[in-house]
């Protein structure tokens, strides 16, 4: 089931160096704080400790900094301690300003743990900055742009030089410029290039893909169980016993063979795997003592490990099936595909109205014909506190009220689809997604994004990650730029995406290792699509994301009560 790579596919760089660098720097910082006797989770309450020095390791978030008010509490009781705050990945002036406002700036020393990149797997690296999307694309706060530039600089220093850099989006361009500034300021070193071409892509270039329901196994596991830092916790519904935490990466041989597969193929593979495992166990029958000793020392441990993993993934698959059946998953997918194609709009609206009234998963599918009417229904069902959420969606261009006289051309994600319903006559309200004025229909035609479903046992293209119905726009752009070796011939496409594309050539001997950085989050479905493209074309893709996202996380970041 796990598709084999082409023989000419290159080897991926060893990213364990990133972990060692981060670990060594943290050890160095902590060694300055002797005799650490206890670790505390930072919460909004006093810390009860007899130590005369406290060290806090936190993200540079104003809310978290405000929690560190224990110094004032100590002053009130006449107690003196030393305090140190280590910000990761960097400290901001705004955080130090909060300390000053609280009157404890002079009592605290600060430092930075420049932990920019966390390797989650052989080909996935995360900045672990879920706030990047909201801060940059909604609030217009560009504080994390330099962080992204620093991450690029670190990769360039360790695995560069890059041969070519392509980018699209305003944030991508700023991150590129920040990286180049850091390169110019630093010492130039000549080293062997392990990474060839680099893509920088803003999340707001493609909002459609992360808002589509995931149907590859790894994406579904993330949707249902929530993968955090490459680790997932399976509860009793999966294990039939106590909860267990599992690392999900290429070291899990069972997971590695099904992670990129459409879910419809997973059960067949797991069943065959179980039969093969039983056959391997049955070999013990009739063995003599010498053969049994060899079997126990060389095979049994591996078989037991494989059996444990197989049981977990069978349990996870059964749990996914039960939960998705309850959520009318097939009807949801049919609705999404119809919206992408622009067909059966009346049925789609009825489906969404029903789910709003039933309160099926917050913001699961809001695409009304009459914007004001269904907005009122939504607020009545979920609460008027979501008025600001609607404002956030409007600000991002995910939900736009159609203005009189405008022509409708597009429909899109679960949050808002621009409807072109010929049977309904004139529409007064609708939704758009890609940018302020959606051009998804035109983009779909030019890039051939929407197609017909096909036999998922034999995937034809990257559309298999959405049952053959839709090729992710972000990944299609990468494919097209690679074929053209630049943006030439894609001028109409980039115009529809509001431009800001760029291409810079540093060397001509481009390697077949391609790094793709998603600024604002990336889904496991997109990662699966790029792995498929790499197998087909003989590339190896490395995905660097500010965070791993999905429809729920992206929408949760827009809620009015999000902190």
C-alpha positions in Angstrom: 0.0 0.0 0.0 2.8 2.4 0.8 3.8 3.5 -2.7 7.5 3.1 -3.4 9.5 6.1 -4.4 11.3 6.3 -7.7 14.8 4.9 -7.8 16.3 8.3 -8.6 14.6 9.9 -5.6 17.2 11.7 -3.4 17.8 11.0 0.3 16.3 13.5 2.8 18.7 15.6 5.0 19.1 14.5 8.6 17.1 16.9 10.7 18.1 15.5 14.1 20.7 18.2 14.2 17.9 20.7 14.7 16.8 18.9 17.9 20.4 18.7 19.2 21.0 22.4 18.6 17.8 23.3 20.5 18.5 20.9 23.3 22.1 22.1 23.8 21.0 25.7 23.9 18.3 25.0 26.4 20.8 23.1 28.6 23.1 26.0 28.4 20.4 28.4 29.5 19.3 26.2 32.4 22.8 25.6 33.6 22.9 29.2 34.6 20.1 28.5 37.0 21.6 26.0 39.4 19.8 23.4 41.5 16.5 23.4 39.7 14.3 21.4 42.1 10.9 21.4 40.5 9.1 22.3 37.3 5.7 24.1 37.3 3.1 24.6 34.6 2.6 28.3 34.3 -0.9 29.1 35.4 -2.8 32.2 36.7 -2.2 31.5 40.4 0.7 31.9 42.8 3.5 29.3 42.9 4.2 27.7 46.2 8.0 27.1 46.2 10.7 27.5 48.9 13.4 28.2 46.3 15.0 31.6 46.3 15.0 31.7 42.5 12.4 31.0 39.9 12.8 30.4 36.2 9.9 30.6 33.7 10.1 29.1 30.2 7.2 30.6 28.2 6.0 31.7 24.8 6.2 35.5 24.2 2.4 36.0 24.7 1.1 38.9 26.7 -1.5 36.8 28.4 1.2 34.4 29.7 3.5 37.2 30.8 0.6 38.7 32.9 0.4 35.4 34.7 3.9 35.9 36.1 2.8 38.3 38.8 4.3 36.2 41.6 7.1 38.7 42.2 4.5 41.3 43.4 3.0 38.7 45.7 6.4 38.0 47.2 7.0 41.7 47.7 3.7 42.0 49.6 5.0 39.4 52.1 8.5 40.8 52.3 10.1 37.8 50.4 12.9 38.4 47.9 13.7 36.0 45.1 15.5 36.1 41.8 13.3 35.6 38.7 14.3 34.8 35.2 12.0 34.5 32.1 13.2 32.6 29.1 11.1 33.4 26.0 10.9 31.0 23.1 11.5 31.3 20.2 12.2 35.0 20.9 11.2 37.9 23.2 9.2 40.9 22.1 9.2 44.4 23.4 5.5 44.1 24.1 6.2 41.4 26.7 8.8 43.5 28.5 6.4 46.4 28.5 3.9 44.3 30.4 6.5 43.4 33.0 7.2 47.2 33.4 3.5 48.0 33.7 3.3 45.4 36.5 6.2 47.0 38.3 8.4 43.9 38.2 10.6 44.6 35.2 13.6 45.5 37.4 13.3 42.3 39.4 13.3 40.0 36.4 16.1 39.0 34.0 15.1 37.8 30.5 16.6 35.6 27.9 15.7 33.8 24.7 15.6 30.1 23.7 15.8 30.4 19.9 13.9 27.2 19.3 12.7 27.9 15.8 12.1 24.5 14.3 10.7 21.2 15.6 11.2 18.1 13.3 8.0 16.1 13.6 9.1 13.5 11.1 11.7 12.9 8.3 9.9 15.3 6.0 7.8 17.5 8.4 9.2 20.5 10.4 7.0 22.8 12.5 7.6 26.2 14.0 4.8 25.3 16.5 3.3 28.8 16.1 -0.5 28.3 15.8 -1.0 32.0 16.6 0.8 32.9 13.4 -2.3 32.7 11.3 -4.5 34.9 13.5 -1.8 37.4 14.4 -0.6 37.9 10.8 -3.6 37.5 8.6 -6.4 38.7 10.9 -4.7 41.2 13.3 -2.0 42.4 10.8 0.6 41.8 13.5 3.8 40.9 11.6 5.9 40.0 14.7 6.3 36.4 13.6 7.6 37.3 10.1 11.2 37.6 11.3 10.8 34.3 13.2 9.9 32.6 9.9 12.9 34.4 8.3 15.2 33.1 11.1 13.9 29.6 10.6 14.8 29.8 6.9 18.2 31.2 7.9 18.8 28.3 10.2 17.9 25.8 7.5 20.0 27.7 4.9 23.0 27.7 7.3 22.8 24.0 8.1 21.5 22.5 4.8 22.0 25.2 2.2 22.7 27.0 0.0 19.3 27.0 -1.7 19.4 27.0 -5.5 16.1 28.8 -6.2 13.4 30.4 -4.1 9.8 30.8 -5.3 7.1 32.6 -3.3 3.6 33.9 -3.4 1.9 36.1 -0.9 2.8 39.3 1.0 3.9 37.5 4.1 6.1 35.2 2.1 7.8 38.1 0.5 8.5 39.7 3.8 9.8 36.4 5.3 12.1 36.0 2.3 13.5 39.6 2.7 14.0 39.0 6.5 16.0 35.9 5.7 18.1 37.7 3.1 18.9 40.4 5.6 20.1 37.9 8.1 22.2 36.2 5.5 23.8 39.5 4.6 24.5 40.2 8.3 26.0 36.8 9.1 29.2 35.0 8.1 29.1 33.4 4.7 30.1 29.7 4.7 30.5 27.4 1.8 28.8 24.0 2.4 27.3 21.3 0.3 23.8 22.0 -0.7 21.3 19.4 0.7 18.2 21.4 -0.2 17.6 22.7 -3.7 14.5 24.7 -4.4 12.3 26.5 -1.8 8.7 27.5 -1.9 7.1 30.1 0.4 3.3 30.1 0.4 0.9 32.3 2.4 -2.1 30.5 3.8 -4.5 33.1 2.5 -3.5 32.2 -1.1 -5.5 29.0 -0.6 -8.3 28.9 2.1 -10.2 26.3 0.2 -7.9 23.3 0.9 -7.7 23.6 4.7 -11.5 24.0 4.9 -12.3 20.8 3.0 -12.9 17.7 5.0 -9.8 15.4 5.2 -10.2 11.8 4.0 -6.6 10.6 4.1 -5.8 8.5 7.2 -3.4 10.9 8.9 -5.7 13.9 8.3 -8.7 12.0 9.8 -6.6 11.0 12.9 -5.8 14.7 13.3 -9.4 15.8 12.9 -10.7 13.2 15.3 -8.0 12.8 17.9 -5.9 15.9 17.4 -2.2 15.3 16.7 0.0 17.5 18.8 3.7 17.8 18.1 3.6 14.5 16.2 1.9 12.7 19.1 -1.6 11.5 19.6 -3.6 10.2 22.6 -5.9 7.3 21.9 -8.6 6.8 24.5 -10.5 3.7 25.7 -12.7 3.8 22.5 -9.5 2.9 20.6 -7.6 0.8 23.1 -10.5 -0.9 24.9 -8.4 -0.1 28.0 -6.6 2.9 29.4 -5.6 5.9 27.2 -2.1 5.7 25.6 0.0 8.3 23.9 1.6 7.3 20.5 4.2 9.0 18.4 2.9 9.1 14.8 5.9 9.1 12.4 7.7 7.0 9.8 9.2 4.9 12.6 5.7 3.4 13.1 5.8 0.9 10.2 2.0 0.3 10.2 1.2 4.0 10.3 3.8 4.8 7.7 2.1 2.5 5.2 -1.4 4.0 5.6 -0.9 7.6 6.6 -1.2 9.0 3.1 -4.0 6.6 2.0 -7.6 7.5 1.3 -9.6 6.1 4.2 -11.6 3.8 2.0 -8.4 1.7 1.4 -7.2 1.5 5.0 -9.4 -1.3 6.4 -8.4 -3.6 3.5 -4.7 -3.0 4.2 -5.1 -3.5 8.0 -7.0 -6.8 7.4 -4.2 -8.1 5.1 -1.6 -7.0 7.6 -3.4 -8.9 10.4 -3.4 -12.1 8.2 0.3 -11.7 7.4 1.1 -11.2 11.1 -0.9 -14.3 12.0 1.0 -16.3 9.4 4.3 -15.1 10.8 3.2 -16.2 14.3 2.1 -19.6 13.0 5.7 -20.3 11.8 6.5 -21.3 15.4 4.6 -24.5 15.0 6.9 -27.4 14.3 10.1 -25.5 15.1 12.9 -27.3 16.9 14.6 -25.7 19.9 17.3 -24.0 17.8 14.8 -22.6 15.3 12.6 -21.4 18.2 15.6 -19.7 19.9 16.4 -17.9 16.6 12.7 -16.9 16.2 12.5 -15.5 19.7 15.7 -13.5 19.5 15.3 -12.2 15.9 11.6 -11.9 15.1 9.3 -12.2 18.1 10.0 -8.7 19.5 9.3 -7.1 16.2 6.1 -9.1 15.7 4.8 -8.1 19.1 5.5 -4.4 18.4 3.8 -4.7 15.0 0.9 -6.4 16.6 0.5 -3.6 19.2 0.6 -0.9 16.5 -1.8 -2.8 14.3 -4.3 -3.2 17.1 -4.1 0.6 17.8 -4.6 1.6 14.2 -7.5 -0.9 13.7 -9.1 0.6 16.9 -8.5 4.1 15.6 -10.0 3.3 12.2 -13.1 1.7 13.8 -13.5 4.8 16.1 -13.1 7.1 13.1 -15.7 5.1 11.1 -18.2 5.3 14.0 -17.8 9.0 14.6 -17.9 9.9 10.9 -21.0 7.8 10.4 -22.8 9.7 13.2 -21.8 13.0 11.5 -23.4 12.0 8.2 -19.9 12.2 6.7 -20.8 10.9 3.3 -23.5 13.5 2.9 -21.0 16.2 4.1 -18.5 15.1 1.5 -21.1 15.1 -1.2 -22.2 18.6 -0.2 -18.6 19.9 -0.3 -18.0 18.3 -3.8 -21.2 19.8 -5.1 -20.2 23.2 -3.9 -16.8 22.9 -5.4 -18.4 21.9 -8.7 -21.3 24.4 -8.4 -24.1 21.8 -8.7 -27.2 21.0 -6.6 -26.9 24.2 -4.7 -30.5 24.0 -3.3 -29.7 20.6 -1.7 -26.5 21.9 -0.3 -28.2 24.8 1.4 -30.8 22.5 2.9 -28.1 20.2 4.3 -26.3 23.2 5.9 -29.5 24.7 7.3 -30.3 21.4 8.9 -26.8 21.2 10.5 -27.0 24.7 11.8 -30.3 23.9 13.5 -28.9 20.7 14.9 -25.7 22.5 16.1 -23.5 19.9 14.3 -19.9 21.0 15.0 -19.3 24.8 15.2 -19.0 26.5 11.8 -19.1 23.1 10.0 -20.8 24.5 6.9 -22.2 28.0 6.6 -23.3 28.8 3.1 -26.8 30.4 3.0 -28.6 31.8 0.1 -30.1 34.6 2.2 -27.1 35.8 4.2 -29.0 37.8 6.8 -31.6 35.1 7.5 -29.2 32.3 8.0 -26.8 34.5 9.9 -29.6 35.1 12.3 -30.3 31.4 12.5 -26.7 30.7 13.2 -26.4 33.3 16.0 -29.6 32.0 17.5 -28.3 28.5 17.5 -24.7 29.1 18.6 -25.0 32.4 20.5 -24.8 36.1 19.7 -21.3 36.2 21.0 -20.3 35.0 17.5 -21.0 38.4 16.0 -17.3 39.2 16.2 -16.5 35.9 14.7 -18.6 36.9 11.6 -16.6 40.2 11.5 -13.3 38.2 11.5 -14.5 36.0 8.7 -15.5 39.1 6.7 -12.2 40.7 7.4 -10.3 37.7 6.0 -12.6 37.6 2.9 -13.9 34.2 4.0 -17.5 35.5 4.3 -18.6 38.4 2.2 -22.1 39.8 1.7 -22.8 40.2 -2.0 -23.2 43.8 -3.0 -26.1 44.9 -5.4 -25.1 44.6 -9.0 -22.1 42.3 -8.5 -21.8 39.2 -10.6 -21.4 35.9 -8.8 -18.7 33.5 -10.0 -17.5 31.3 -7.2 -18.2 29.1 -4.3 -15.9 27.6 -1.8 -15.3 26.2 1.6 -17.4 25.0 4.5 -17.3 28.5 6.0 -18.6 30.4 3.0 -19.2 29.4 -0.6 -19.9 31.9 -3.3 -23.1 30.5 -4.9 -24.0 30.6 -8.6 -27.5 29.1 -8.5 -29.1 29.4 -11.9 -32.4 28.1 -10.6 -32.7 30.6 -7.9 -32.6 33.7 -10.0 -31.0 36.9 -8.6 -29.0 36.4 -5.4 -28.7 39.2 -3.0 -26.3 37.6 -0.6 -23.4 35.1 -1.0 -20.1 34.0 0.3 -16.6 34.2 -1.2 -13.3 32.8 0.0 -10.0 33.3 -1.9 -9.0 36.9 -1.0 -11.4 39.8 -0.7 -13.2 38.9 -4.0 -13.1 35.2 -4.6 -11.8 34.0 -7.9 -12.0 30.3 -7.2 -14.1 29.4 -10.2 -11.7 31.1 -12.6 -8.7 29.6 -10.8 -10.4 26.2 -10.9 -10.8 26.4 -14.7 -7.3 27.6 -15.4 -5.6 25.0 -13.1 -8.1 22.2 -13.6 -8.7 21.8 -9.9 -12.1 20.2 -9.9 -12.6 16.9 -11.5 -14.5 13.6 -11.5 -14.1 10.9 -8.8 -12.1 7.9 -9.8 -10.9 4.5 -8.5 -9.1 5.5 -5.3 -7.2 2.2 -5.3 -5.2 3.6 -8.2 -4.7 7.3 -7.6 -4.3 9.4 -10.8 -3.2 12.7 -9.3 -3.1 14.7 -6.1 -6.9 14.9 -6.1 -7.1 11.5 -4.5 -6.7 13.2 -1.1 -10.2 14.6 -1.7 -11.7 11.4 -3.3 -10.6 12.5 -6.7 -12.9 15.5 -6.7 -10.4 18.4 -6.0 -6.7 19.0 -6.4 -5.4 21.3 -3.6 -4.7 24.7 -5.0 -1.6 25.2 -3.0 0.0 22.0 -4.2 -1.2 22.5 -7.8 0.7 25.9 -7.8 3.9 24.1 -6.7 3.5 21.5 -9.4 2.9 24.2 -12.1 5.9 26.3 -11.0 8.2 23.2 -11.0 7.1 22.3 -14.5 7.7 25.9 -15.7 10.7 26.5 -13.5 9.1 29.8 -12.5 5.9 31.8 -12.7 6.1 32.4 -16.5 2.9 31.3 -18.1 1.0 31.6 -14.8 0.5 35.4 -15.0 -3.3 35.1 -15.1 -3.3 32.8 -12.1 -1.1 35.0 -10.0 -3.2 38.0 -10.9 -6.3 36.2 -9.6 -4.4 35.5 -6.4 -3.5 39.2 -5.9 0.1 38.7 -7.0 3.1 39.2 -4.7 4.8 36.2 -6.5 8.5 36.2 -6.8 11.3 33.9 -8.0 15.0 34.2 -7.2 17.8 32.1 -8.6 21.0 31.6 -6.6 22.5 28.7 -8.4 21.7 26.6 -11.5 22.3 23.1 -10.1 18.9 22.7 -8.4 18.7 19.6 -6.3 15.6 17.3 -6.2 15.0 18.1 -2.6 12.3 20.7 -2.4 11.4 22.6 0.8 7.9 24.1 1.0 7.2 26.6 3.8 3.5 27.3 4.6 3.1 30.6 6.4 -0.2 30.3 8.4 -0.4 26.5 8.7 -0.5 23.4 6.6 -2.8 20.3 6.6 -1.8 16.7 6.6 -3.8 16.4 3.4 -1.5 18.8 1.7 1.5 16.9 3.0 0.1 13.7 1.6 -0.5 15.4 -1.8 3.1 16.6 -2.0 4.4 13.2 -1.1 2.3 11.8 -4.0 3.7 14.4 -6.3 7.2 13.7 -5.1 6.8 9.9 -5.9 5.5 10.7 -9.3 8.2 13.2 -10.3 11.2 11.9 -8.4 11.3 14.7 -5.9 11.4 14.6 -2.1 9.4 17.3 -0.4 10.2 18.8 3.0 7.2 20.6 4.5 8.0 23.4 7.0 4.8 24.9 8.5 4.2 27.6 11.2 1.8 24.9 12.5 -0.2 21.9 11.4 -3.8 23.0 10.9 -7.2 21.7 9.8 -10.6 23.2 9.3 -11.4 23.1 13.0 -8.2 24.8 14.1 -8.3 27.4 11.4 -11.9 28.4 12.3 -11.3 28.2 16.1 -8.5 30.8 15.6 -11.2 33.2 14.3 -13.6 32.8 17.2 -14.3 36.0 19.1 -13.2 34.4 22.4 -9.9 33.1 21.0 -6.9 34.1 23.0 
